Amino acid sequence: MRNLIYTILFEFFKDEESEGYSVVVPALPEIITWGRTLDEARRNAVEAIQCHVEGLLKDGDPIPSN
């Protein structure tokens, strides 16, 4: 399998109940995740990308490039 590189965008949020980092992947708009810390958000993003790409491969759908 080839290596895939995607841009991951993090945005800090804080409200009355919680705070953390929201994550979006512009090339994969289906992916929306977050984490309490930047490291947790990054790990969640990588896991979400891997799961999404595995699903695309399983379904025979094209893999978007960055």
VEXBADO-685547 format. One record per atom (N, C-alpha, C): x, y, z; chain. Coordinates in Angstrom, 1 decimal. Layout:
VEXBADO-685547
{x X	y Y	z Z	kette A}
...
END
This chain:
VEXBADO-685547
{x 0.8	y -1.2	z 0.0	kette A}
{x 0.0	y 0.0	z 0.0	kette A}
{x 0.9	y 1.2	z 0.0	kette A}
{x 0.5	y 2.2	z -0.8	kette A}
{x 1.3	y 3.4	z -0.8	kette A}
{x 1.0	y 4.3	z 0.4	kette A}
{x 2.0	y 5.2	z 0.7	kette A}
{x 1.8	y 6.2	z 1.8	kette A}
{x 0.9	y 7.3	z 1.3	kette A}
{x -0.1	y 7.7	z 2.1	kette A}
{x -1.0	y 8.8	z 1.8	kette A}
{x -0.7	y 9.9	z 2.8	kette A}
{x -0.7	y 11.1	z 2.2	kette A}
{x -0.4	y 12.3	z 3.1	kette A}
{x -1.6	y 13.2	z 2.9	kette A}
{x -2.2	y 13.6	z 4.1	kette A}
{x -3.4	y 14.4	z 4.1	kette A}
{x -3.1	y 15.6	z 5.0	kette A}
{x -3.6	y 16.8	z 4.6	kette A}
{x -3.6	y 17.9	z 5.5	kette A}
{x -4.7	y 17.8	z 6.5	kette A}
{x -4.3	y 18.0	z 7.8	kette A}
{x -5.2	y 17.9	z 8.9	kette A}
{x -5.2	y 19.3	z 9.6	kette A}
{x -6.5	y 19.8	z 9.7	kette A}
{x -6.6	y 21.1	z 10.3	kette A}
{x -7.2	y 21.0	z 11.8	kette A}
{x -6.5	y 21.7	z 12.7	kette A}
{x -6.9	y 21.7	z 14.1	kette A}
{x -7.4	y 23.0	z 14.5	kette A}
{x -8.5	y 23.1	z 15.3	kette A}
{x -9.0	y 24.4	z 15.8	kette A}
{x -9.3	y 24.2	z 17.2	kette A}
{x -8.7	y 25.0	z 18.1	kette A}
{x -8.9	y 25.0	z 19.5	kette A}
{x -10.3	y 25.5	z 19.8	kette A}
{x -11.1	y 24.9	z 20.7	kette A}
{x -12.4	y 25.4	z 21.1	kette A}
{x -12.4	y 25.3	z 22.6	kette A}
{x -13.2	y 26.2	z 23.2	kette A}
{x -13.5	y 26.2	z 24.6	kette A}
{x -14.9	y 26.8	z 24.8	kette A}
{x -15.7	y 26.1	z 25.6	kette A}
{x -17.0	y 26.6	z 25.9	kette A}
{x -17.2	y 26.3	z 27.4	kette A}
{x -18.4	y 26.5	z 27.9	kette A}
{x -18.7	y 26.4	z 29.3	kette A}
{x -18.5	y 25.0	z 29.8	kette A}
{x -18.6	y 24.0	z 29.0	kette A}
{x -18.6	y 22.6	z 29.4	kette A}
{x -17.3	y 21.9	z 29.1	kette A}
{x -16.6	y 22.3	z 28.0	kette A}
{x -15.4	y 21.5	z 27.7	kette A}
{x -14.5	y 22.4	z 26.8	kette A}
{x -13.3	y 21.8	z 26.5	kette A}
{x -12.3	y 22.4	z 25.6	kette A}
{x -11.5	y 21.4	z 25.0	kette A}
{x -10.9	y 21.7	z 23.8	kette A}
{x -10.1	y 20.7	z 23.1	kette A}
{x -9.9	y 21.2	z 21.7	kette A}
{x -9.5	y 20.3	z 20.9	kette A}
{x -9.2	y 20.6	z 19.5	kette A}
{x -10.1	y 19.8	z 18.5	kette A}
{x -10.8	y 20.6	z 17.7	kette A}
{x -11.6	y 19.9	z 16.6	kette A}
{x -10.7	y 19.7	z 15.5	kette A}
{x -11.0	y 18.7	z 14.7	kette A}
{x -10.2	y 18.2	z 13.6	kette A}
{x -11.0	y 18.0	z 12.3	kette A}
{x -10.5	y 18.5	z 11.2	kette A}
{x -11.1	y 18.2	z 9.9	kette A}
{x -10.0	y 17.9	z 8.9	kette A}
{x -10.4	y 17.1	z 7.9	kette A}
{x -9.4	y 16.7	z 6.9	kette A}
{x -10.1	y 17.2	z 5.6	kette A}
{x -9.6	y 18.3	z 5.0	kette A}
{x -10.3	y 18.9	z 3.8	kette A}
{x -10.5	y 17.9	z 2.7	kette A}
{x -9.5	y 17.0	z 2.4	kette A}
{x -9.6	y 16.0	z 1.3	kette A}
{x -10.6	y 14.9	z 1.6	kette A}
{x -11.0	y 14.8	z 2.9	kette A}
{x -11.9	y 13.7	z 3.3	kette A}
{x -12.9	y 14.4	z 4.2	kette A}
{x -13.9	y 15.1	z 3.6	kette A}
{x -14.9	y 15.8	z 4.4	kette A}
{x -15.7	y 15.0	z 5.3	kette A}
{x -15.7	y 13.7	z 5.1	kette A}
{x -16.5	y 12.8	z 6.0	kette A}
{x -15.9	y 12.7	z 7.4	kette A}
{x -14.6	y 13.1	z 7.5	kette A}
{x -13.9	y 12.9	z 8.8	kette A}
{x -14.1	y 14.2	z 9.6	kette A}
{x -14.7	y 14.0	z 10.8	kette A}
{x -14.7	y 15.1	z 11.8	kette A}
{x -14.5	y 14.4	z 13.1	kette A}
{x -13.4	y 14.8	z 13.8	kette A}
{x -13.1	y 14.2	z 15.1	kette A}
{x -12.6	y 15.3	z 16.0	kette A}
{x -12.1	y 15.0	z 17.2	kette A}
{x -11.6	y 15.9	z 18.2	kette A}
{x -10.8	y 15.2	z 19.2	kette A}
{x -10.1	y 16.0	z 20.1	kette A}
{x -9.4	y 15.5	z 21.2	kette A}
{x -9.2	y 16.5	z 22.3	kette A}
{x -9.1	y 16.1	z 23.5	kette A}
{x -8.9	y 17.1	z 24.6	kette A}
{x -7.6	y 17.8	z 24.5	kette A}
{x -6.6	y 17.1	z 24.0	kette A}
{x -5.2	y 17.7	z 23.8	kette A}
{x -4.9	y 17.6	z 22.3	kette A}
{x -3.9	y 18.4	z 21.9	kette A}
{x -3.5	y 18.3	z 20.5	kette A}
{x -3.0	y 16.9	z 20.1	kette A}
{x -2.3	y 16.3	z 21.0	kette A}
{x -1.8	y 14.9	z 20.7	kette A}
{x -2.9	y 13.9	z 20.6	kette A}
{x -3.9	y 14.0	z 21.5	kette A}
{x -5.1	y 13.1	z 21.3	kette A}
{x -5.8	y 13.4	z 20.0	kette A}
{x -6.0	y 14.7	z 19.7	kette A}
{x -6.7	y 15.0	z 18.5	kette A}
{x -5.9	y 14.5	z 17.2	kette A}
{x -4.6	y 14.6	z 17.3	kette A}
{x -3.8	y 14.1	z 16.2	kette A}
{x -4.0	y 12.6	z 16.0	kette A}
{x -3.9	y 11.8	z 17.2	kette A}
{x -4.1	y 10.4	z 17.1	kette A}
{x -5.4	y 10.0	z 16.6	kette A}
{x -6.5	y 10.7	z 17.1	kette A}
{x -7.8	y 10.4	z 16.6	kette A}
{x -8.0	y 10.7	z 15.1	kette A}
{x -7.3	y 11.7	z 14.6	kette A}
{x -7.4	y 12.0	z 13.2	kette A}
{x -6.7	y 10.9	z 12.4	kette A}
{x -5.5	y 10.5	z 12.8	kette A}
{x -4.8	y 9.4	z 12.1	kette A}
{x -5.7	y 8.2	z 12.1	kette A}
{x -6.3	y 7.8	z 13.2	kette A}
{x -7.1	y 6.6	z 13.3	kette A}
{x -8.3	y 6.8	z 12.3	kette A}
{x -9.0	y 7.9	z 12.3	kette A}
{x -10.1	y 8.2	z 11.5	kette A}
{x -9.8	y 8.1	z 10.0	kette A}
{x -8.6	y 8.6	z 9.6	kette A}
{x -8.2	y 8.5	z 8.2	kette A}
{x -8.0	y 7.1	z 7.9	kette A}
{x -7.3	y 6.3	z 8.7	kette A}
{x -7.0	y 4.9	z 8.4	kette A}
{x -8.3	y 4.2	z 8.2	kette A}
{x -9.2	y 4.3	z 9.1	kette A}
{x -10.5	y 3.6	z 9.1	kette A}
{x -11.3	y 4.0	z 7.8	kette A}
{x -11.3	y 5.3	z 7.5	kette A}
{x -12.0	y 5.7	z 6.3	kette A}
{x -11.4	y 5.2	z 5.0	kette A}
{x -10.1	y 5.3	z 4.9	kette A}
{x -9.4	y 4.8	z 3.7	kette A}
{x -9.6	y 3.2	z 3.6	kette A}
{x -9.6	y 2.5	z 4.7	kette A}
{x -9.8	y 1.1	z 4.6	kette A}
{x -11.2	y 0.8	z 4.1	kette A}
{x -12.2	y 1.6	z 4.6	kette A}
{x -13.6	y 1.4	z 4.1	kette A}
{x -13.7	y 1.7	z 2.6	kette A}
{x -13.0	y 2.7	z 2.2	kette A}
{x -13.0	y 3.0	z 0.7	kette A}
{x -12.4	y 1.9	z -0.1	kette A}
{x -11.3	y 1.4	z 0.4	kette A}
{x -10.7	y 0.3	z -0.3	kette A}
{x -11.6	y -1.0	z -0.4	kette A}
{x -12.2	y -1.3	z 0.8	kette A}
{x -13.1	y -2.4	z 0.8	kette A}
{x -14.3	y -2.3	z -0.1	kette A}
{x -14.8	y -1.1	z -0.3	kette A}
{x -15.9	y -0.8	z -1.1	kette A}
{x -15.5	y -0.6	z -2.6	kette A}
{x -14.2	y -0.6	z -2.9	kette A}
{x -13.7	y -0.4	z -4.2	kette A}
{x -13.9	y 1.1	z -4.7	kette A}
{x -14.0	y 2.0	z -3.7	kette A}
{x -14.1	y 3.4	z -4.1	kette A}
{x -12.8	y 4.0	z -4.3	kette A}
{x -12.7	y 5.1	z -5.0	kette A}
{x -11.4	y 5.8	z -5.2	kette A}
{x -10.9	y 6.4	z -3.9	kette A}
{x -9.6	y 6.5	z -3.8	kette A}
{x -8.9	y 7.1	z -2.6	kette A}
{x -8.6	y 8.5	z -3.0	kette A}
{x -9.2	y 9.5	z -2.3	kette A}
{x -8.9	y 10.9	z -2.6	kette A}
{x -7.4	y 11.3	z -2.3	kette A}
{x -6.9	y 12.1	z -3.1	kette A}
{x -5.5	y 12.6	z -2.8	kette A}
{x -5.7	y 14.0	z -2.1	kette A}
{x -4.6	y 14.4	z -1.5	kette A}
{x -4.6	y 15.7	z -0.8	kette A}
{x -4.7	y 16.8	z -1.8	kette A}
END
